[in-house]
């Protein structure tokens, strides 16, 4: 959907603008990554029906949150702590997308 693409671009654009190294993972093409995502998301973030909407954001194996969480941290100027980073990032963030 257009809204999902826009949200993915918002996250990716922020990471690029802040020179945060990240890997964008398209889970529609990689079954093992999709299963990994489900396994590593907190149960309360999994929808009762259907699939979690992208983007889902991880720092390594640590779940950071979804777009709503990202947006809230951006509004509160706490994105680096949301991503589990110092203000000078040195780790790779994974953004799981469709």
N, CA, C and O atoms as a printed pandas DataFrame, in Angstrom:
     atom_number atom_name residue_name chain_id  residue_number  x_coord  y_coord  z_coord
0              1         N          UNK        A               1    0.834   -1.193    0.000
1              2        CA          UNK        A               1    0.000    0.000    0.000
2              3         C          UNK        A               1    0.876    1.252    0.000
3              4         O          UNK        A               1    2.045    1.213    0.384
4              5         N          UNK        A               2    0.296    2.340   -0.430
5              6        CA          UNK        A               2    1.016    3.609   -0.512
6              7         C          UNK        A               2    1.447    4.090    0.873
7              8         O          UNK        A               2    2.550    4.614    1.031
8              9         N          UNK        A               3    0.591    3.914    1.865
9             10        CA          UNK        A               3    0.920    4.349    3.227
10            11         C          UNK        A               3    2.126    3.573    3.767
11            12         O          UNK        A               3    3.005    4.152    4.406
12            13         N          UNK        A               4    2.163    2.269    3.511
13            14        CA          UNK        A               4    3.289    1.448    3.978
14            15         C          UNK        A               4    4.577    1.908    3.311
15            16         O          UNK        A               4    5.598    2.065    3.981
16            17         N          UNK        A               5    4.544    2.125    2.000
17            18        CA          UNK        A               5    5.732    2.606    1.266
18            19         C          UNK        A               5    6.207    3.943    1.834
19            20         O          UNK        A               5    7.406    4.153    2.018
20            21         N          UNK        A               6    5.267    4.843    2.108
21            22        CA          UNK        A               6    5.617    6.160    2.646
22            23         C          UNK        A               6    6.281    6.021    4.021
23            24         O          UNK        A               6    7.260    6.706    4.315
24            25         N          UNK        A               7    5.750    5.143    4.844
25            26        CA          UNK        A               7    6.318    4.920    6.181
26            27         C          UNK        A               7    7.724    4.331    6.079
27            28         O          UNK        A               7    8.629    4.730    6.811
28            29         N          UNK        A               8    7.894    3.377    5.165
29            30        CA          UNK        A               8    9.213    2.775    4.967
30            31         C          UNK        A               8   10.207    3.838    4.517
31            32         O          UNK        A               8   11.337    3.884    5.003
32            33         N          UNK        A               9    9.784    4.696    3.584
33            34        CA          UNK        A               9   10.660    5.763    3.083
34            35         C          UNK        A               9   10.994    6.760    4.188
35            36         O          UNK        A               9   12.105    7.290    4.231
36            37         N          UNK        A              10   10.045    7.017    5.077
37            38        CA          UNK        A              10   10.265    7.936    6.190
38            39         C          UNK        A              10   11.378    7.404    7.101
39            40         O          UNK        A              10   12.280    8.149    7.485
40            41         N          UNK        A              11   11.308    6.130    7.437
41            42        CA          UNK        A              11   12.319    5.518    8.306
42            43         C          UNK        A              11   13.676    5.502    7.606
43            44         O          UNK        A              11   14.678    5.933    8.176
44            45         N          UNK        A              12   13.705    5.005    6.369
45            46        CA          UNK        A              12   14.949    4.915    5.608
46            47         C          UNK        A              12   15.564    6.303    5.407
47            48         O          UNK        A              12   16.774    6.476    5.555
48            49         N          UNK        A              13   14.734    7.287    5.070
49            50        CA          UNK        A              13   15.214    8.652    4.885
50            51         C          UNK        A              13   15.857    9.213    6.142
51            52         O          UNK        A              13   16.894    9.872    6.074
52            53         N          UNK        A              14   15.240    8.952    7.287
53            54        CA          UNK        A              14   15.799    9.426    8.557
54            55         C          UNK        A              14   17.149    8.762    8.819
55            56         O          UNK        A              14   18.109    9.431    9.201
56            57         N          UNK        A              15   17.221    7.447    8.612
57            58        CA          UNK        A              15   18.471    6.721    8.859
58            59         C          UNK        A              15   19.580    7.234    7.945
59            60         O          UNK        A              15   20.710    7.447    8.386
60            61         N          UNK        A              16   19.248    7.432    6.667
61            62        CA          UNK        A              16   20.238    7.947    5.712
62            63         C          UNK        A              16   20.688    9.355    6.090
63            64         O          UNK        A              16   21.884    9.649    6.080
64            65         N          UNK        A              17   19.745   10.217    6.420
65            66        CA          UNK        A              17   20.060   11.605    6.760
66            67         C          UNK        A              17   20.968   11.688    7.991
67            68         O          UNK        A              17   21.774   12.610    8.117
68            69         N          UNK        A              18   20.830   10.723    8.884
69            70        CA          UNK        A              18   21.627   10.714   10.105
70            71         C          UNK        A              18   22.833    9.783   10.014
71            72         O          UNK        A              18   23.491    9.497   11.014
72            73         N          UNK        A              19   23.108    9.316    8.800
73            74        CA          UNK        A              19   24.261    8.437    8.521
74            75         C          UNK        A              19   24.288    7.215    9.431
75            76         O          UNK        A              19   25.343    6.808    9.917
76            77         N          UNK        A              20   23.108    6.637    9.654
77            78        CA          UNK        A              20   23.014    5.409   10.437
78            79         C          UNK        A              20   23.067    4.245    9.448
79            80         O          UNK        A              20   22.265    4.168    8.518
80            81         N          UNK        A              21   24.018    3.349    9.664
81            82        CA          UNK        A              21   24.154    2.191    8.780
82            83         C          UNK        A              21   22.982    1.254    9.047
83            84         O          UNK        A              21   22.686    0.923   10.195
84            85         N          UNK        A              22   22.319    0.830    7.973
85            86        CA          UNK        A              22   21.176   -0.065    8.149
86            87         C          UNK        A              22   21.090   -1.028    6.976
87            88         O          UNK        A              22   21.688   -0.822    5.920
88            89         N          UNK        A              23   20.330   -2.079    7.203
89            90        CA          UNK        A              23   20.044   -3.034    6.150
90            91         C          UNK        A              23   18.535   -3.099    5.995
91            92         O          UNK        A              23   17.813   -3.365    6.956
92            93         N          UNK        A              24   18.067   -2.857    4.793
93            94        CA          UNK        A              24   16.638   -2.961    4.516
94            95         C          UNK        A              24   16.379   -4.379    4.039
95            96         O          UNK        A              24   16.978   -4.829    3.062
96            97         N          UNK        A              25   15.487   -5.086    4.724
97            98        CA          UNK        A              25   15.213   -6.487    4.418
98            99         C          UNK        A              25   13.788   -6.613    3.899
99           100         O          UNK        A              25   12.830   -6.277    4.595
100          101         N          UNK        A              26   13.659   -7.100    2.673
101          102        CA          UNK        A              26   12.341   -7.314    2.079
102          103         C          UNK        A              26   11.865   -8.710    2.473
103          104         O          UNK        A              26   12.327   -9.712    1.927
104          105         N          UNK        A              27   10.933   -8.763    3.430
105          106        CA          UNK        A              27   10.512  -10.069    3.954
106          107         C          UNK        A              27    9.585  -10.828    3.009
107          108         O          UNK        A              27    9.307  -12.005    3.237
108          109         N          UNK        A              28    9.102  -10.175    1.953
109          110        CA          UNK        A              28    8.243  -10.906    1.009
110          111         C          UNK        A              28    9.074  -11.878    0.181
111          112         O          UNK        A              28    8.549  -12.872   -0.322
112          113         N          UNK        A              29   10.364  -11.599    0.038
113          114        CA          UNK        A              29   11.228  -12.428   -0.790
114          115         C          UNK        A              29   12.095  -13.387    0.031
115          116         O          UNK        A              29   12.786  -14.232   -0.538
116          117         N          UNK        A              30   12.067  -13.266    1.348
117          118        CA          UNK        A              30   12.959  -14.060    2.194
118          119         C          UNK        A              30   12.173  -14.679    3.345
119          120         O          UNK        A              30   12.007  -14.070    4.402
120          121         N          UNK        A              31   11.704  -15.879    3.123
121          122        CA          UNK        A              31   10.871  -16.576    4.109
122          123         C          UNK        A              31   11.566  -16.707    5.462
123          124         O          UNK        A              31   10.937  -16.510    6.502
124          125         N          UNK        A              32   12.867  -17.041    5.458
125          126        CA          UNK        A              32   13.560  -17.238    6.744
126          127         C          UNK        A              32   13.655  -15.938    7.529
127          128         O          UNK        A              32   13.629  -15.959    8.760
128          129         N          UNK        A              33   13.767  -14.794    6.832
129          130        CA          UNK        A              33   13.805  -13.491    7.520
130          131         C          UNK        A              33   12.426  -13.152    8.098
131          132         O          UNK        A              33   12.320  -12.579    9.182
132          133         N          UNK        A              34   11.385  -13.512    7.365
133          134        CA          UNK        A              34   10.022  -13.265    7.844
134          135         C          UNK        A              34    9.760  -14.073    9.117
135          136         O          UNK        A              34    9.226  -13.548   10.094
136          137         N          UNK        A              35   10.137  -15.342    9.097
137          138        CA          UNK        A              35    9.958  -16.192   10.273
138          139         C          UNK        A              35   10.800  -15.689   11.443
139          140         O          UNK        A              35   10.358  -15.719   12.592
140          141         N          UNK        A              36   12.014  -15.229   11.147
141          142        CA          UNK        A              36   12.886  -14.667   12.182
142          143         C          UNK        A              36   12.213  -13.454   12.824
143          144         O          UNK        A              36   12.230  -13.297   14.045
144          145         N          UNK        A              37   11.618  -12.594   11.983
145          146        CA          UNK        A              37   10.947  -11.404   12.492
146          147         C          UNK        A              37    9.829  -11.791   13.463
147          148         O          UNK        A              37    9.737  -11.235   14.557
148          149         N          UNK        A              38    8.984  -12.739   13.064
149          150        CA          UNK        A              38    7.884  -13.157   13.933
150          151         C          UNK        A              38    8.405  -13.683   15.261
151          152         O          UNK        A              38    7.851  -13.390   16.320
152          153         N          UNK        A              39    9.478  -14.464   15.190
153          154        CA          UNK        A              39   10.036  -15.080   16.392
154          155         C          UNK        A              39   10.628  -14.036   17.336
155          156         O          UNK        A              39   10.610  -14.224   18.553
156          157         N          UNK        A              40   11.147  -12.944   16.792
157          158        CA          UNK        A              40   11.857  -11.955   17.597
158          159         C          UNK        A              40   11.038  -10.719   17.968
159          160         O          UNK        A              40   11.544   -9.808   18.624
160          161         N          UNK        A              41    9.780  -10.692   17.550
161          162        CA          UNK        A              41    8.905   -9.584   17.950
162          163         C          UNK        A              41    8.218   -9.926   19.268
163          164         O          UNK        A              41    7.864  -11.083   19.498
164          165         N          UNK        A              42    8.024   -8.927   20.140
165          166        CA          UNK        A              42    7.278   -9.190   21.374
166          167         C          UNK        A              42    5.842   -9.614   21.036
167          168         O          UNK        A              42    5.250   -9.133   20.070
168          169         N          UNK        A              43    5.310  -10.506   21.836
169          170        CA          UNK        A              43    3.971  -11.039   21.566
170          171         C          UNK        A              43    2.916   -9.944   21.451
171          172         O          UNK        A              43    2.006  -10.046   20.628
172          173         N          UNK        A              44    3.030   -8.893   22.270
173          174        CA          UNK        A              44    2.013   -7.827   22.246
174          175         C          UNK        A              44    2.054   -7.011   20.953
175          176         O          UNK        A              44    1.114   -6.271   20.663
176          177         N          UNK        A              45    3.129   -7.135   20.174
177          178        CA          UNK        A              45    3.222   -6.420   18.898
178          179         C          UNK        A              45    2.690   -7.252   17.730
179          180         O          UNK        A              45    2.510   -6.730   16.631
180          181         N          UNK        A              46    2.442   -8.530   17.959
181          182        CA          UNK        A              46    1.899   -9.379   16.898
182          183         C          UNK        A              46    0.392   -9.181   16.834
183          184         O          UNK        A              46   -0.284   -9.262   17.859
184          185         N          UNK        A              47   -0.149   -8.921   15.637
185          186        CA          UNK        A              47   -1.601   -8.729   15.535
186          187         C          UNK        A              47   -2.342  -10.047   15.770
187          188         O          UNK        A              47   -1.804  -11.127   15.524
188          189         N          UNK        A              48   -3.586   -9.939   16.251
189          190        CA          UNK        A              48   -4.390  -11.140   16.465
190          191         C          UNK        A              48   -4.640  -11.866   15.160
191          192         O          UNK        A              48   -4.639  -13.096   15.110
192          193         N          UNK        A              49   -4.859  -11.081   14.083
193          194        CA          UNK        A              49   -5.086  -11.660   12.759
194          195         C          UNK        A              49   -4.132  -11.017   11.774
195          196         O          UNK        A              49   -3.762   -9.851   11.921
196          197         N          UNK        A              50   -3.739  -11.771   10.781
197          198        CA          UNK        A              50   -2.900  -11.210    9.727
198          199         C          UNK        A              50   -1.454  -11.053   10.149
199          200         O          UNK        A              50   -0.995  -11.670   11.110
200          201         N          UNK        A              51   -0.753  -10.217    9.415
201          202        CA          UNK        A              51    0.674  -10.018    9.626
202          203         C          UNK        A              51    0.956   -8.634   10.182
203          204         O          UNK        A              51    0.190   -7.700    9.943
204          205         N          UNK        A              52    2.061   -8.492   10.932
205          206        CA          UNK        A              52    2.435   -7.153   11.385
206          207         C          UNK        A              52    2.778   -6.280   10.181
207          208         O          UNK        A              52    3.421   -6.738    9.236
208          209         N          UNK        A              53    2.353   -5.040   10.221
209          210        CA          UNK        A              53    2.617   -4.133    9.105
210          211         C          UNK        A              53    4.051   -3.622    9.147
211          212         O          UNK        A              53    4.554   -3.270   10.214
212          213         N          UNK        A              54    4.703   -3.581    8.009
213          214        CA          UNK        A              54    6.040   -3.004    7.953
214          215         C          UNK        A              54    5.959   -1.482    8.003
215          216         O          UNK        A              54    4.894   -0.927    7.733
216          217         N          UNK        A              55    7.024   -0.803    8.332
217          218        CA          UNK        A              55    8.307   -1.406    8.695
218          219         C          UNK        A              55    8.344   -1.834   10.167
219          220         O          UNK        A              55    7.730   -1.205   11.029
220          221         N          UNK        A              56    9.070   -2.903   10.427
221          222        CA          UNK        A              56    9.387   -3.352   11.779
222          223         C          UNK        A              56   10.886   -3.118   11.937
223          224         O          UNK        A              56   11.663   -3.467   11.048
224          225         N          UNK        A              57   11.292   -2.539   13.044
225          226        CA          UNK        A              57   12.676   -2.084   13.189
226          227         C          UNK        A              57   13.389   -2.867   14.290
227          228         O          UNK        A              57   12.890   -3.009   15.406
228          229         N          UNK        A              58   14.565   -3.366   13.940
229          230        CA          UNK        A              58   15.405   -4.125   14.865
230          231         C          UNK        A              58   16.801   -3.527   14.890
231          232         O          UNK        A              58   17.259   -2.957   13.900
232          233         N          UNK        A              59   17.468   -3.659   16.017
233          234        CA          UNK        A              59   18.890   -3.362   16.122
234          235         C          UNK        A              59   19.547   -4.705   16.419
235          236         O          UNK        A              59   19.522   -5.176   17.556
236          237         N          UNK        A              60   20.135   -5.317   15.395
237          238        CA          UNK        A              60   20.619   -6.688   15.552
238          239         C          UNK        A              60   19.426   -7.577   15.809
239          240         O          UNK        A              60   18.507   -7.629   14.992
240          241         N          UNK        A              61   19.423   -8.284   16.938
241          242        CA          UNK        A              61   18.291   -9.152   17.266
242          243         C          UNK        A              61   17.319   -8.471   18.218
243          244         O          UNK        A              61   16.289   -9.046   18.571
244          245         N          UNK        A              62   17.638   -7.254   18.635
245          246        CA          UNK        A              62   16.794   -6.514   19.576
246          247         C          UNK        A              62   15.677   -5.784   18.834
247          248         O          UNK        A              62   15.933   -4.964   17.951
248          249         N          UNK        A              63   14.437   -6.093   19.205
249          250        CA          UNK        A              63   13.293   -5.417   18.582
250          251         C          UNK        A              63   13.212   -3.988   19.100
251          252         O          UNK        A              63   13.196   -3.765   20.311
252          253         N          UNK        A              64   13.159   -3.009   18.181
253          254        CA          UNK        A              64   13.026   -1.596   18.571
254          255         C          UNK        A              64   11.566   -1.163   18.547
255          256         O          UNK        A              64   11.091   -0.506   19.473
256          257         N          UNK        A              65   10.852   -1.537   17.474
257          258        CA          UNK        A              65    9.450   -1.166   17.388
258          259         C          UNK        A              65    8.969   -1.083   15.955
259          260         O          UNK        A              65    9.677   -1.440   15.013
260          261         N          UNK        A              66    7.743   -0.600   15.818
261          262        CA          UNK        A              66    7.144   -0.458   14.492
262          263         C          UNK        A              66    7.157    1.020   14.097
263          264         O          UNK        A              66    7.796    1.838   14.758
264          265         N          UNK        A              67    6.459    1.351   13.035
265          266        CA          UNK        A              67    6.472    2.739   12.565
266          267         C          UNK        A              67    5.902    3.699   13.603
267          268         O          UNK        A              67    6.441    4.787   13.807
268          269         N          UNK        A              68    4.815    3.300   14.261
269          270        CA          UNK        A              68    4.195    4.184   15.264
270          271         C          UNK        A              68    5.194    4.511   16.374
271          272         O          UNK        A              68    5.286    5.654   16.822
272          273         N          UNK        A              69    5.942    3.492   16.814
273          274        CA          UNK        A              69    6.957    3.707   17.850
274          275         C          UNK        A              69    8.058    4.635   17.336
275          276         O          UNK        A              69    8.511    5.532   18.046
276          277         N          UNK        A              70    8.482    4.404   16.089
277          278        CA          UNK        A              70    9.506    5.245   15.472
278          279         C          UNK        A              70    9.028    6.691   15.395
279          280         O          UNK        A              70    9.748    7.613   15.776
280          281         N          UNK        A              71    7.807    6.881   14.899
281          282        CA          UNK        A              71    7.246    8.221   14.741
282          283         C          UNK        A              71    7.188    8.941   16.087
283          284         O          UNK        A              71    7.543   10.115   16.190
284          285         N          UNK        A              72    6.739    8.226   17.111
285          286        CA          UNK        A              72    6.637    8.814   18.459
286          287         C          UNK        A              72    8.018    9.230   18.956
287          288         O          UNK        A              72    8.174   10.300   19.543
288          289         N          UNK        A              73    9.024    8.377   18.719
289          290        CA          UNK        A              73   10.375    8.712   19.184
290          291         C          UNK        A              73   10.929    9.908   18.402
291          292         O          UNK        A              73   11.689   10.712   18.944
292          293         N          UNK        A              74   10.543   10.020   17.127
293          294        CA          UNK        A              74   10.973   11.168   16.322
294          295         C          UNK        A              74   10.351   12.452   16.877
295          296         O          UNK        A              74   11.027   13.473   17.007
296          297         N          UNK        A              75    9.058   12.388   17.201
297          298        CA          UNK        A              75    8.353   13.542   17.770
298          299         C          UNK        A              75    8.979   13.975   19.095
299          300         O          UNK        A              75    9.053   15.165   19.402
300          301         N          UNK        A              76    9.431   12.981   19.876
301          302        CA          UNK        A              76   10.000   13.259   21.201
302          303         C          UNK        A              76   11.508   13.469   21.154
303          304         O          UNK        A              76   12.146   13.659   22.189
304          305         N          UNK        A              77   12.079   13.434   19.944
305          306        CA          UNK        A              77   13.521   13.607   19.763
306          307         C          UNK        A              77   14.321   12.553   20.530
307          308         O          UNK        A              77   15.352   12.860   21.128
308          309         N          UNK        A              78   13.834   11.304   20.508
309          310        CA          UNK        A              78   14.504   10.205   21.220
310          311         C          UNK        A              78   14.796    9.033   20.286
311          312         O          UNK        A              78   14.872    7.889   20.733
312          313         N          UNK        A              79   14.960    9.311   18.997
313          314        CA          UNK        A              79   15.136    8.222   18.026
314          315         C          UNK        A              79   16.386    7.400   18.306
315          316         O          UNK        A              79   16.360    6.176   18.181
316          317         N          UNK        A              80   17.485    8.060   18.684
317          318        CA          UNK        A              80   18.710    7.296   18.914
318          319         C          UNK        A              80   18.535    6.292   20.049
319          320         O          UNK        A              80   18.988    5.153   19.936
320          321         N          UNK        A              81   17.887    6.695   21.139
321          322        CA          UNK        A              81   17.662    5.727   22.213
322          323         C          UNK        A              81   16.632    4.684   21.793
323          324         O          UNK        A              81   16.746    3.520   22.177
324          325         N          UNK        A              82   15.620    5.084   21.003
325          326        CA          UNK        A              82   14.654    4.123   20.459
326          327         C          UNK        A              82   15.382    3.033   19.668
327          328         O          UNK        A              82   15.045    1.854   19.771
328          329         N          UNK        A              83   16.378    3.436   18.881
329          330        CA          UNK        A              83   17.141    2.489   18.073
330          331         C          UNK        A              83   18.221    1.759   18.872
331          332         O          UNK        A              83   18.910    0.889   18.339
332          333         N          UNK        A              84   18.366    2.110   20.143
333          334        CA          UNK        A              84   19.390    1.484   20.969
334          335         C          UNK        A              84   20.788    1.959   20.611
335          336         O          UNK        A              84   21.755    1.207   20.731
336          337         N          UNK        A              85   20.895    3.225   20.166
337          338        CA          UNK        A              85   22.175    3.771   19.727
338          339         C          UNK        A              85   22.615    4.919   20.601
339          340         O          UNK        A              85   21.795    5.592   21.227
340          341         N          UNK        A              86   23.927    5.142   20.640
341          342        CA          UNK        A              86   24.462    6.389   21.188
342          343         C          UNK        A              86   24.209    7.448   20.133
343          344         O          UNK        A              86   23.725    7.128   19.047
344          345         N          UNK        A              87   24.520    8.682   20.422
345          346        CA          UNK        A              87   24.301    9.716   19.416
346          347         C          UNK        A              87   25.256    9.564   18.234
347          348         O          UNK        A              87   25.020   10.142   17.173
348          349         N          UNK        A              88   26.326    8.798   18.403
349          350        CA          UNK        A              88   27.201    8.484   17.266
350          351         C          UNK        A              88   27.068    6.989   16.981
351          352         O          UNK        A              88   27.773    6.174   17.575
352          353         N          UNK        A              89   26.167    6.636   16.076
353          354        CA          UNK        A              89   25.862    5.225   15.843
354          355         C          UNK        A              89   27.051    4.448   15.288
355          356         O          UNK        A              89   27.819    4.952   14.469
356          357         N          UNK        A              90   27.181    3.208   15.754
357          358        CA          UNK        A              90   28.266    2.371   15.263
358          359         C          UNK        A              90   27.767    0.960   14.948
359          360         O          UNK        A              90   28.559    0.071   14.634
360          361         N          UNK        A              91   26.461    0.761   15.031
361          362        CA          UNK        A              91   25.928   -0.565   14.733
362          363         C          UNK        A              91   24.959   -0.474   13.573
363          364         O          UNK        A              91   24.511    0.608   13.192
364          365         N          UNK        A              92   24.649   -1.622   13.027
365          366        CA          UNK        A              92   23.738   -1.668   11.889
366          367         C          UNK        A              92   22.318   -1.938   12.372
367          368         O          UNK        A              92   22.082   -2.835   13.182
368          369         N          UNK        A              93   21.391   -1.158   11.868
369          370        CA          UNK        A              93   19.975   -1.295   12.198
370          371         C          UNK        A              93   19.300   -2.034   11.050
371          372         O          UNK        A              93   19.579   -1.747    9.886
372          373         N          UNK        A              94   18.425   -2.970   11.354
373          374        CA          UNK        A              94   17.670   -3.691   10.320
374          375         C          UNK        A              94   16.266   -3.118   10.236
375          376         O          UNK        A              94   15.583   -2.971   11.250
376          377         N          UNK        A              95   15.843   -2.798    9.025
377          378        CA          UNK        A              95   14.487   -2.318    8.780
378          379         C          UNK        A              95   13.813   -3.371    7.911
379          380         O          UNK        A              95   14.174   -3.545    6.747
380          381         N          UNK        A              96   12.841   -4.069    8.471
381          382        CA          UNK        A              96   12.167   -5.131    7.726
382          383         C          UNK        A              96   10.984   -4.545    7.000
383          384         O          UNK        A              96   10.098   -3.945    7.609
384          385         N          UNK        A              97   10.972   -4.723    5.684
385          386        CA          UNK        A              97    9.971   -4.076    4.829
386          387         C          UNK        A              97    9.326   -5.077    3.900
387          388         O          UNK        A              97    9.734   -6.236    3.824
388          389         N          UNK        A              98    8.307   -4.610    3.193
389          390        CA          UNK        A              98    7.662   -5.415    2.144
390          391         C          UNK        A              98    8.096   -4.891    0.793
391          392         O          UNK        A              98    7.676   -5.417   -0.238
